[in-house]
Amino acid sequence: MARLEPSLGPVGGPPTPLEGGITNRNFKVSLGGVDYVLRLHGKDTELLGISREAERTANEAAARLGIAPEVAGGFDGGLVTRFLACRQLAAEELAARVEEVARALRAFHDSGTRLPVVFDVPALLRRYAALVRERGGMLPAAYAQAADAAERIVRALPARAPRPCHNDLLAGNLLSDPRGERVMIVDWEYAGMGEPCFDLGNLSVNNGFDEGADARLLAAYHGEQPTPAQVAELRLMRVLSDAREGAWGVMQGLVSDLDFDFGGYARRHFDRLERAVGGPEFDRWLATVGR
């Protein structure tokens, strides 16, 4: 905080921890009479595929669109953004406001922002597996099924130019201002150039959307009623999201020093992936998505 005083003003009191993060440590701080969120990057987060340059670039672009807090500064090992008085959306409230989130994501995807990294789930899973083995760790049996499913899904998708994506739409990263007038998206550290529909599937599966909410999400995003191919793609992206989240949990269990059950996190996502891949509709989604 002292190092930030020349640019942001004098420290206005001790930092207050902000709970809930499972990668970094976050604090509410006061500098120059203004409240900020100061993020201290987690241990070895570069091994997770995080680019801090991409995070800042994406956050700045999203702030210009009015869907993220303003970036106020940064330093080696951290990032500073304006503190906004917000609250986490309950699951049912988020589902009710899915059109607003869809429009925010579409605006970012269409922003033309160029990010310095590519977000590629199969490549990420291969990298995580290699790092786990190099460090003497063990991959759970479910990892191979997740990696195979990820490869099959990506091969089935139609070829499209990558766009800037958030890639981490957990419930805690979607906030509403106290009056409920706008949804804000935070935590852009996994941002990269990738497949826009991954954001939709990631949002859907991590927030428990049902088929009705998914249909509204797709209609708002595309501006028309979804086609069977778009519905199939969303269902596959839910599976791809679970492959990424499960593998992430395995990797974090090896490198993180945070007190969190990463093993249990990985198992929950791998279990849901197994149910989806083992179901009768998975092959139909793969066959439908490219039509």
N, C-alpha and C positions, 0 to 999 in steps of 0.2 A: 504494500500500500504506500509506503514511503517513496518508492521509486515512481509511483504514479502521480505524486503530488505536483511535480512541475507542469504536467499536462492537464490534470483534472482538478487540482486545487487541494487545500489542506484536508487531512484526515479528520473526519467528524465524529469519531468514536470507534469502538472495537467492532470487528466483523461479527456478523451473526450467521451461523451455519444454516444452509438451506438443505433440508433432507430430501431423500428420494432418488438421488442419482446412483447409478450402478456402474459408472465408468470413471467419473471425475469427482472432485470435491468442489462444492459451490458455496459462495457466501454472499450475503447482502452487506454492502459497505457504503459508507457515505464519504464522498470526496467533493470539496468545494460546495457543500450544501446540497448536493445532488445524490440520489440513491442509485447504486449500480449493482449488477451481479458480477462478481469476480469468480472466474472459473480457474481452478488449478487442475491442469491436465493429469489424468491418471497415469499410473506406472505402465511403461512400455506400450502405450496405446498405438504407437506406429505399427506394432505387430498385428493389430486388429484391422489394418487397412485404412486407418484414419490419416487424412491429410489436413494439417492445420491451416494450410494455405487455402485449400478448398472450403474448409469450414468458414473461414472469415469471408471469403469471396461470396459464398452462397448466402450467408447471413446478411451481408451488406446488400446484396441484390434483393433478398426477400424483404428487408426493411424498407427499401425504396418502393416496394409494392404495397407496403402497409400491412404485411402479414407476419412481421417478426420485429423484435426490439432492435433499436439502433445499436450498432457497434461503436463503442466509445474509445476503444484502444486495445492494445495487446502488449505482451511482453514474452520473453522466453519462458515458456512453461505455463502460459495462461492467456485468457481472453477476458475483456471487460465489455459488458453490454448495459444499456440503460435498464434499470429496474422498472417493471411495470406491475402495478397492483392488479394481479390476475388470480384466477382460481382454476383448478383442474376441472374439466368437464366430467360429469358423471356419464356412465355408459349410455343411459337412455337419452340424456340431453345431447350427447354427441351424435347419436343416431338421428335425432330429430333435426339436427343442424347439418346433416351430411352434405346438402347442396352447397352450403357456404364453404365447407372445407374443400369440396370438389372444385369450386371456382378458384379458390386460393391456390390449389395445387396446379390447376391448368395455367394460371397466370405465371407461376414460376417456371413450369415446363416450357412455356412459350416465350420466356423472357429473353432468350438469346444469350444467357449467361454461359460463359465458357469456364469450365472447371478443370483443374490440372490432373484429375484422376478419373479413371473409368471404374464404374461399379459393376462388377461381373461376378455373380454369385458362384457359378461353378469354379471359376479361377480362385475365388476367395476360399472356397472349401478345400481346394487342392493345397493352397498355401497354408491354411491352418493345419491341415493334416501333416504336412511336412515339418512345420515348426513344432508341433506336439511330439512327433517322433524324434526330432533333433534334440529336444529337451528331456527325453526319456519318459515322456508321458504315454498313456494308453488311450487309444480311441475306443469309444463304446461301440458295441456291435451295430447300433442303429446308425452310426455315422456313414457306413458304406451305402445303406439304402437311401439316405438323404442325398449323398453325393450323386448317386445314380439317377435319382428323381430329378435333381437339379439339371443334370446334363440332358435328360430327355425333354424336359420342359423347354429349355433354351433352344434346343435343336428344332422344336416344333414351331417356334414363334416365327412370324413373317419378318423378313429383313427390314429394319428401320434405322434411321440415323439416331444415335443416342442424344438424349436431352438432359439438361440439368435436373437432378432429382434429389429429394431429401433422404429417403431410404431408411428412416428410423421413426416411423409414426406410431410410437407407443402412446398409451393414454396420457402419460405424464408430460408429453411433448406438445399437447394440444390444450391451450388455455383460453379462457374467456375473461374479458374485462369484467369488473364487478357488476356493471349494469347489463351485461349480456349483449352488448352491441356488436362485438366483433370477436372472431376467433384468431388467436395468435399462435404461430408455430415456432417452437424453440428447439435448441439442440441440433445444429446443422453439421455436426462433426463427421457424419457418414455420407455427406453430400458428395455426389460424383456424377459423371455423365453416364447415363444408363437408360433403362427401359421405363418410360413413364408409368405404364400399368403396374410396375412393381410397387410404386407408391400406393396405388389404389388397393392392391391385394394386401400389402403390408398394413395399411390403415384398417381394412376390413377385418382381417383375421385377428389382429392384435386388440381390436376393440369390440369383438364379438358381434359383428353385424350379421343380421339374418338376410335371407334372400330378398326381402322387400327393401331393406336399407341398401343392399348391393345394387339393386335395380335403380334406385333413386340416385345413388352415387354415380353410376355409369351414365344415366340420362343427363344429369347436371354437368358431368365432365365433357361428354361428347355433344351436348346440345340437342339430342334426339334420343328416341327410345333405343336401347342397346340391341345389337344384333346377336344371334346365337354365338358367333365367333367371339364377340367382345365379352359375353357372359362366361364362355369357356376360358378365355384368357384370364379373367379375374379369378376364377376358381383355381386355375393353375398357379397364379401368382400368390395366392394364399398358401399353397403348398411350398412354393419357392421361398416365401418368407419364413416359413417354419424351418426349412433346411438351413437357411442363413442363421436364424436365431438359435437353433440347437447347436450348430457348429460354433457360433460365437460364445455360447455358454461353456462349451468344452475348452475353448482357447482362453477365455477369461479365468476359468478355474485354475489354469496353469500360471498365468502371469499377474493377475490382480492381487493387490493387498487389501482390498475392501472386504468388509465382513458381510458376505452375501452368499446364498446357496446357489452358486453357479451350476453345480451338478444337477440340482433339482430343476433349475430353469431349463437346462438342456433337455432333460428327460421329458418335461411337459411338451416341448415343441416337437421332439422326435416322436413322441407317442401320437400326437395329433397328425403328424405327417404320415405315420404308418397307417393310421385309420383311413386317411384320404387316399393314399396310394393303393391300399389293399381293397378299396371299394370298387364297385362295378362301373363307376362313372369316370374314373381317371383316364382310361384309354379313350373313352369317347371325347373327353375334353381335348386330349392330344390330337385326335383326328379332326376335331371341329375348328380348332383355333386358327388354322391357316387358311380357312375357306373365305 
